[in-house]
Amino acid sequence: MTAPRSALVSLANTPWYHCVCRCVRRAFLCGEDSFSGMNFDHRRGWIVERIQQLAALFAIDVAAYAVMSNHYHIVVRIDRGRALEWSIEEVLQRWTALFTGPWLVTRYLSASRVEMTQAEIAKVEELAEVYRGRLHDLSWFMRTLNEHIARRANAEDGVKGRFWEGRFKSQALLDEKALLAAMAYVDLNPVRAGLAETPETSDYTSIQERVIGLPKEVTSESGSQETTTVTAPEVMLDGERLRPEAETQVLPSAPLMPFDATAQAPWAVPFAFEDYLELVDWTGRALRTDKRGHIEEQEPKILARLGIDGERFIGSAERFLKEFGTAVGAPASLADLCARRQAKYLRGIQAARAVFVAKQAA
C-alpha cells in the first residue's frame, strides 16, 4: 500500500529529500523522440528555469538536479525556520508571485489596505498562515513545478490529459552519507545512462552548472522566447489559479546551495566542494567500462571520512533507487526511522550495511 506523503516527508526526521518524477507518455519529456521525430531538448531549460524560480520563492533549497529524457531528479533541503521568519506581507508577495490569490489578498497588498475591515484583515492573515505552510511544503513545491511544465508541454503538443506518470517519488536522506550518495547519484545520471562522458559535459545537471555554468538556452532571452507563442490553459491547484507563463518568466532565480567544508552552516551542503567534485569524477570514471583502467587506486578522502565502502558506493550509484526505499541512511539512521514510524521493516537496511559501513582493514 502506498504510504501517505505526510509519513514520507517529515521534518522531524530530516530536512533533506531526493525526489524523482517521470513522464507518462511514450513521447519524451526532453531529447529526441524516435517515434515522432521531434526534439524536445528545449524543455530541459524549462525545468531548470522553473526549479530556480521556485527555489527563490519557497523555503526550499536545491542541492542537486538532473534532467533526463523522460524524468528528472532533484535533491532539496526544506528550511521551515526561514519560512517562519517571513512577515505576513512577504508570505503573500511570494505566494502571489506564483498564484493570483483571492481578491482580499490583492487588496491587502495594495494601497487600499487601509480601507479593509478588521474581519477582512483577519481573513487575510489566516490565509497567509496557510500559504506559509505551503511555501515550505515539498508537495506544493513539486506540484507547482510539475503543473507548470505539464501545462507548457501540453500546449506545445496541442493535447490534453496527464503528462506525468503520477505523484513524485521521494526518499528521505537521513544523514550525511545518504546526502552524499543521493547527490552523486543524481549528478551522475547522464554518465550512467551513457549520454555523457564526464560530469562537466552532463547537460542540465547541477554538477555542470557548478563547474561551467548554465547552458545558454537557460540564461539567454532567446532560449526562453522559443515557445512564447504557445498559450497554455488556466491551471487550478486546490482552488488557487497558477499564474500564466507570461507573468512568471520575470521571476527571480535562486542559485544552487553552496558547499560548506566546516559542515556548520545548516543552509549549505555539508562538504567541501573540492571533495565532492573529486568523488563525482572518481565515481563517474568507474561507471564507464572503457575508463576503468584509468582510475586511481586511492579512493577519495571524503569516503574515508564518512566511513563509506568505495567499491560498494560505486555499485550503489547504479542501483540507488532500487536498493533503498522511502529513506536512505546509515543502518543506525534507518533503525531510528523505523522506530519513529513504528514500522517493523524499512527497505534498504541491507544496502545501508553494505555501502555505509567501511571495510575493516585486514
C-alpha positions, 0 to 999 in steps of 0.5 A, spaced: 500 500 500 502 506 498 504 510 504 501 517 505 506 523 503 505 526 510 509 519 513 514 520 507 516 527 508 517 529 515 521 534 518 522 531 524 526 526 521 530 530 516 530 536 512 533 533 506 529 529 500 531 526 493 525 526 489 524 523 482 518 524 477 517 521 470 513 522 464 507 518 462 507 518 455 511 514 450 513 521 447 519 524 451 519 529 456 526 532 453 531 529 447 529 526 441 523 522 440 524 516 435 517 515 434 515 522 432 521 525 430 521 531 434 526 534 439 524 536 445 531 538 448 528 545 449 524 543 455 530 541 459 531 549 460 524 549 462 525 545 468 531 548 470 528 555 469 522 553 473 526 549 479 530 556 480 524 560 480 521 556 485 527 555 489 527 563 490 520 563 492 519 557 497 523 555 503 526 550 499 533 549 497 536 545 491 542 541 492 542 537 486 538 536 479 538 532 473 534 532 467 533 526 463 529 524 457 523 522 460 524 524 468 528 528 472 531 528 479 532 533 484 535 533 491 532 539 496 533 541 503 526 544 506 528 550 511 521 551 515 525 556 520 526 561 514 519 560 512 517 562 519 521 568 519 517 571 513 512 577 515 505 576 513 506 581 507 512 577 504 508 570 505 503 573 500 508 577 495 511 570 494 505 566 494 502 571 489 508 571 485 506 564 483 498 564 484 493 570 483 490 569 490 483 571 492 481 578 491 482 580 499 489 578 498 490 583 492 487 588 496 491 587 502 497 588 498 495 594 495 494 601 497 487 600 499 489 596 505 487 601 509 480 601 507 479 593 509 475 591 515 478 588 521 474 581 519 477 582 512 484 583 515 483 577 519 481 573 513 487 575 510 492 573 515 489 566 516 490 565 509 497 567 509 498 562 515 496 557 510 500 559 504 506 559 509 505 552 510 505 551 503 511 555 501 515 550 505 511 544 503 515 539 498 508 537 495 506 544 493 513 545 491 513 539 486 506 540 484 507 547 482 513 545 478 510 539 475 503 543 473 507 548 470 511 544 465 505 539 464 501 545 462 507 548 457 508 541 454 501 540 453 500 546 449 506 545 445 503 538 443 496 541 442 493 535 447 490 534 453 490 529 459 496 527 464 503 528 462 506 525 468 506 518 470 503 520 477 505 523 484 513 524 485 517 519 488 521 521 494 526 518 499 528 521 505 536 522 506 537 521 513 544 523 514 550 525 511 552 519 507 545 518 504 546 526 502 552 524 499 550 518 495 543 521 493 547 527 490 552 523 486 547 519 484 543 524 481 549 528 478 551 522 475 545 520 471 547 522 464 554 518 465 550 512 467 545 512 462 551 513 457 549 520 454 555 523 457 562 522 458 564 526 464 560 530 469 562 537 466 559 535 459 552 532 463 547 537 460 542 540 465 545 537 471 547 541 477 554 538 477 555 542 470 552 548 472 557 548 478 563 547 474 561 551 467 555 554 468 548 554 465 547 552 458 545 558 454 538 556 452 537 557 460 540 564 461 539 567 454 532 571 452 532 567 446 532 560 449 526 562 453 522 566 447 522 559 443 515 557 445 512 564 447 507 563 442 504 557 445 498 559 450 497 554 455 490 553 459 488 556 466 491 551 471 487 550 478 491 547 484 486 546 490 482 552 488 488 557 487 489 559 479 497 558 477 499 564 474 500 564 466 507 563 463 507 570 461 507 573 468 512 568 471 518 568 466 520 575 470 521 571 476 527 571 480 532 565 480 535 562 486 542 559 485 544 552 487 546 551 495 553 552 496 558 547 499 560 548 506 567 544 508 566 546 516 559 542 515 556 548 520 552 552 516 545 548 516 543 552 509 549 549 505 551 542 503 555 539 508 562 538 504 567 541 501 566 542 494 573 540 492 571 533 495 565 532 492 567 534 485 573 529 486 568 523 488 563 525 482 569 524 477 572 518 481 565 515 481 563 517 474 570 514 471 568 507 474 561 507 471 564 507 464 567 500 462 572 503 457 575 508 463 576 503 468 583 502 467 584 509 468 582 510 475 586 511 481 587 506 486 586 511 492 579 512 493 577 519 495 578 522 502 571 524 503 569 516 503 574 515 508 571 520 512 564 518 512 566 511 513 563 509 506 565 502 502 568 505 495 567 499 491 560 498 494 558 506 493 560 505 486 555 499 485 550 503 489 550 509 484 547 504 479 542 501 483 540 507 488 533 507 487 532 500 487 536 498 493 533 503 498 526 505 499 522 511 502 529 513 506 536 512 505 541 512 511 546 509 515 543 502 518 543 506 525 539 512 521 534 507 518 533 503 525 531 510 528 526 511 522 523 505 523 522 506 530 519 513 529 514 510 524 513 504 528 514 500 522 517 493 523 521 493 516 524 499 512 527 497 505 534 498 504 537 496 511 541 491 507 544 496 502 545 501 508 550 495 511 553 494 505 555 501 502 555 505 509 559 501 513 567 501 511 571 495 510 575 493 516 582 493 514 585 486 514 
